[in-house]
Amino acid sequence: MEKGYIQVYTGDGKGKTTAALGLSLRAVCAGKKVYFAQFVKGMKYSELNAVKFLDGFSMKQYGGSCFIYNNPTKEDIDLARGGLDECAEILSSGKYDLVVLDEINIALYYKLFTVDDVIKMLNNKADGVEVVLTGRYAPPEIIERADLVTEMKEIKHYYTKGVKARVGIEK
């Protein structure tokens, strides 16, 4: 069994979730099983349809309302903590070859659970499981624990010109 590494995709640029989805596609096409957990997301994104097309790909959202411009509600916190518990079981089970914890860094930024909770989960993962943590504001402890860290840096983005998120491109 190959060693599973811990990867982090962070930074203020577009492409963190997209990169994790690309890695997921590559893994599924190689016959691997993928679990894609989306923290703080409860809205309909096009990637939710992937489960209809990709054998070996599972996805679940652990978010409710969009609180990014407000404060998280008790429901947001409960959903995130429930997701963390579920993902901890999935990581330790070894049932999946790749587990993506999408926007988990945002969940940490909003204190939906603690960095220590996430580090404990990572320390208890099965040896062969590859893990990807995405989201802006990756804490130093997560960066230190990771084997690979990529920072997406925004140089230029068309949203500054009023372009809204488009289905199939940004959502």
C-alpha positions as CSV (number, residue, x, y, z in Angstrom):
1,M,0.0,0.0,0.0
2,E,1.3,3.4,-0.9
3,K,1.6,6.1,1.8
4,G,-1.2,8.7,1.7
5,Y,0.0,12.3,2.0
6,I,-1.7,15.4,3.3
7,Q,-2.1,18.2,0.8
8,V,-3.3,21.8,1.4
9,Y,-4.7,24.1,-1.3
10,T,-5.0,27.6,0.2
11,G,-4.7,31.3,-0.7
12,D,-6.9,34.1,-2.0
13,G,-6.9,33.0,-5.7
14,K,-9.6,31.0,-7.6
15,G,-9.0,27.3,-8.1
16,K,-8.7,25.5,-4.8
17,T,-11.8,23.5,-5.1
18,T,-11.3,23.1,-8.8
19,A,-7.8,21.7,-8.2
20,A,-9.3,19.2,-5.7
21,L,-12.0,18.2,-8.1
22,G,-9.3,17.7,-10.8
23,L,-7.3,15.4,-8.5
24,S,-10.5,13.6,-7.6
25,L,-11.3,13.0,-11.3
26,R,-7.7,11.7,-11.9
27,A,-8.1,9.3,-8.9
28,V,-11.4,8.0,-10.0
29,C,-10.1,7.4,-13.5
30,A,-7.3,5.4,-11.9
31,G,-9.8,3.1,-10.2
32,K,-9.5,4.8,-6.8
33,K,-12.4,5.6,-4.4
34,V,-12.9,9.3,-3.5
35,Y,-14.9,11.0,-0.8
36,F,-15.4,14.7,-1.3
37,A,-16.7,16.6,1.8
38,Q,-17.8,20.2,1.4
39,F,-17.7,22.2,4.6
40,V,-19.7,25.5,4.9
41,K,-21.3,24.8,1.5
42,G,-25.0,24.1,1.3
43,M,-25.8,25.6,-2.0
44,K,-26.2,23.8,-5.3
45,Y,-22.9,23.5,-7.2
46,S,-22.5,21.7,-10.5
47,E,-20.0,19.3,-9.0
48,L,-22.7,17.7,-6.9
49,N,-23.8,16.0,-10.2
50,A,-20.5,14.1,-10.4
51,V,-21.9,11.2,-8.3
52,K,-24.3,10.5,-11.2
53,F,-21.4,10.1,-13.7
54,L,-18.4,8.8,-11.7
55,D,-18.3,5.4,-10.1
56,G,-16.2,5.5,-7.0
57,F,-17.0,9.2,-6.3
58,S,-19.0,10.2,-3.2
59,M,-19.8,13.7,-2.2
60,K,-21.6,15.3,0.8
61,Q,-22.1,18.9,1.9
62,Y,-21.8,19.8,5.6
63,G,-23.1,23.4,5.4
64,G,-26.4,25.1,5.6
65,S,-27.0,28.8,5.0
66,C,-24.3,31.0,3.4
67,F,-23.0,32.8,6.5
68,I,-19.8,34.1,4.9
69,Y,-21.1,37.6,5.2
70,N,-22.8,37.0,8.5
71,N,-22.1,35.0,11.7
72,P,-22.5,31.2,11.6
73,T,-25.7,29.9,13.2
74,K,-26.0,27.0,15.6
75,E,-27.1,25.0,12.6
76,D,-24.0,25.9,10.7
77,I,-21.8,24.9,13.6
78,D,-23.7,21.6,14.2
79,L,-23.5,20.7,10.5
80,A,-19.8,21.4,10.4
81,R,-19.0,19.4,13.6
82,G,-21.2,16.5,12.5
83,G,-19.3,16.6,9.2
84,L,-15.9,16.6,11.0
85,D,-17.0,13.5,13.0
86,E,-18.2,11.7,9.9
87,C,-15.0,12.6,8.0
88,A,-12.9,11.4,10.9
89,E,-14.5,8.0,10.7
90,I,-14.1,7.9,6.9
91,L,-10.4,8.8,7.1
92,S,-9.6,6.2,9.8
93,S,-11.6,3.5,8.0
94,G,-9.4,3.4,4.9
95,K,-12.5,2.8,2.8
96,Y,-11.5,5.7,0.4
97,D,-8.2,6.3,-1.3
98,L,-8.6,10.1,-1.5
99,V,-10.6,12.2,0.9
100,V,-11.1,15.9,0.1
101,L,-12.0,18.2,3.0
102,D,-13.2,21.2,0.8
103,E,-13.3,24.6,2.6
104,I,-12.2,23.0,5.9
105,N,-9.8,26.0,6.4
106,I,-12.8,28.4,6.1
107,A,-14.6,26.3,8.8
108,L,-11.5,26.7,11.0
109,Y,-11.3,30.4,10.3
110,Y,-14.9,30.8,11.5
111,K,-14.2,28.6,14.5
112,L,-16.8,25.9,13.6
113,F,-14.3,23.5,15.2
114,T,-10.7,23.7,16.4
115,V,-7.4,23.2,14.6
116,D,-6.6,20.5,17.3
117,D,-9.8,18.6,16.2
118,V,-8.5,18.6,12.6
119,I,-4.9,17.6,13.5
120,K,-6.2,14.8,15.6
121,M,-8.4,13.6,12.7
122,L,-5.4,13.8,10.3
123,N,-3.2,11.9,12.8
124,N,-5.7,9.1,13.0
125,K,-6.2,8.6,9.2
126,A,-5.5,5.2,7.7
127,D,-1.9,5.1,6.2
128,G,-2.9,4.8,2.6
129,V,-5.4,7.6,2.5
130,E,-4.5,10.8,0.6
131,V,-6.1,13.9,2.1
132,V,-6.7,17.3,0.6
133,L,-7.7,20.3,2.7
134,T,-8.9,23.4,0.8
135,G,-9.8,26.9,1.7
136,R,-8.4,30.3,2.3
137,Y,-6.6,31.1,5.6
138,A,-5.0,27.7,6.2
139,P,-3.7,27.9,9.8
140,P,0.0,27.6,10.4
141,E,-0.5,24.3,12.3
142,I,-2.3,22.8,9.2
143,I,0.5,24.0,6.9
144,E,3.1,22.5,9.3
145,R,1.3,19.1,9.4
146,A,0.8,18.9,5.6
147,D,3.2,17.2,3.2
148,L,2.4,19.5,0.3
149,V,1.0,23.1,0.4
150,T,0.0,25.1,-2.7
151,E,-1.0,28.7,-2.4
152,M,-3.4,30.1,-5.1
153,K,-2.6,33.8,-5.5
154,E,-5.1,36.1,-7.2
155,I,-3.3,38.2,-9.9
156,K,-6.4,39.2,-11.8
157,H,-10.1,38.1,-11.7
158,Y,-13.1,39.2,-13.8
159,Y,-15.4,39.4,-10.7
160,T,-13.8,42.8,-10.1
161,K,-15.5,43.9,-13.3
162,G,-18.9,42.6,-12.1
163,V,-18.9,39.1,-13.6
164,K,-21.1,36.9,-11.5
165,A,-20.4,33.2,-10.8
166,R,-21.3,31.1,-13.8
167,V,-22.8,27.6,-13.8
168,G,-20.2,25.1,-14.8
169,I,-17.3,27.5,-14.3
170,E,-17.4,29.0,-10.8
171,K,-20.5,27.1,-9.5
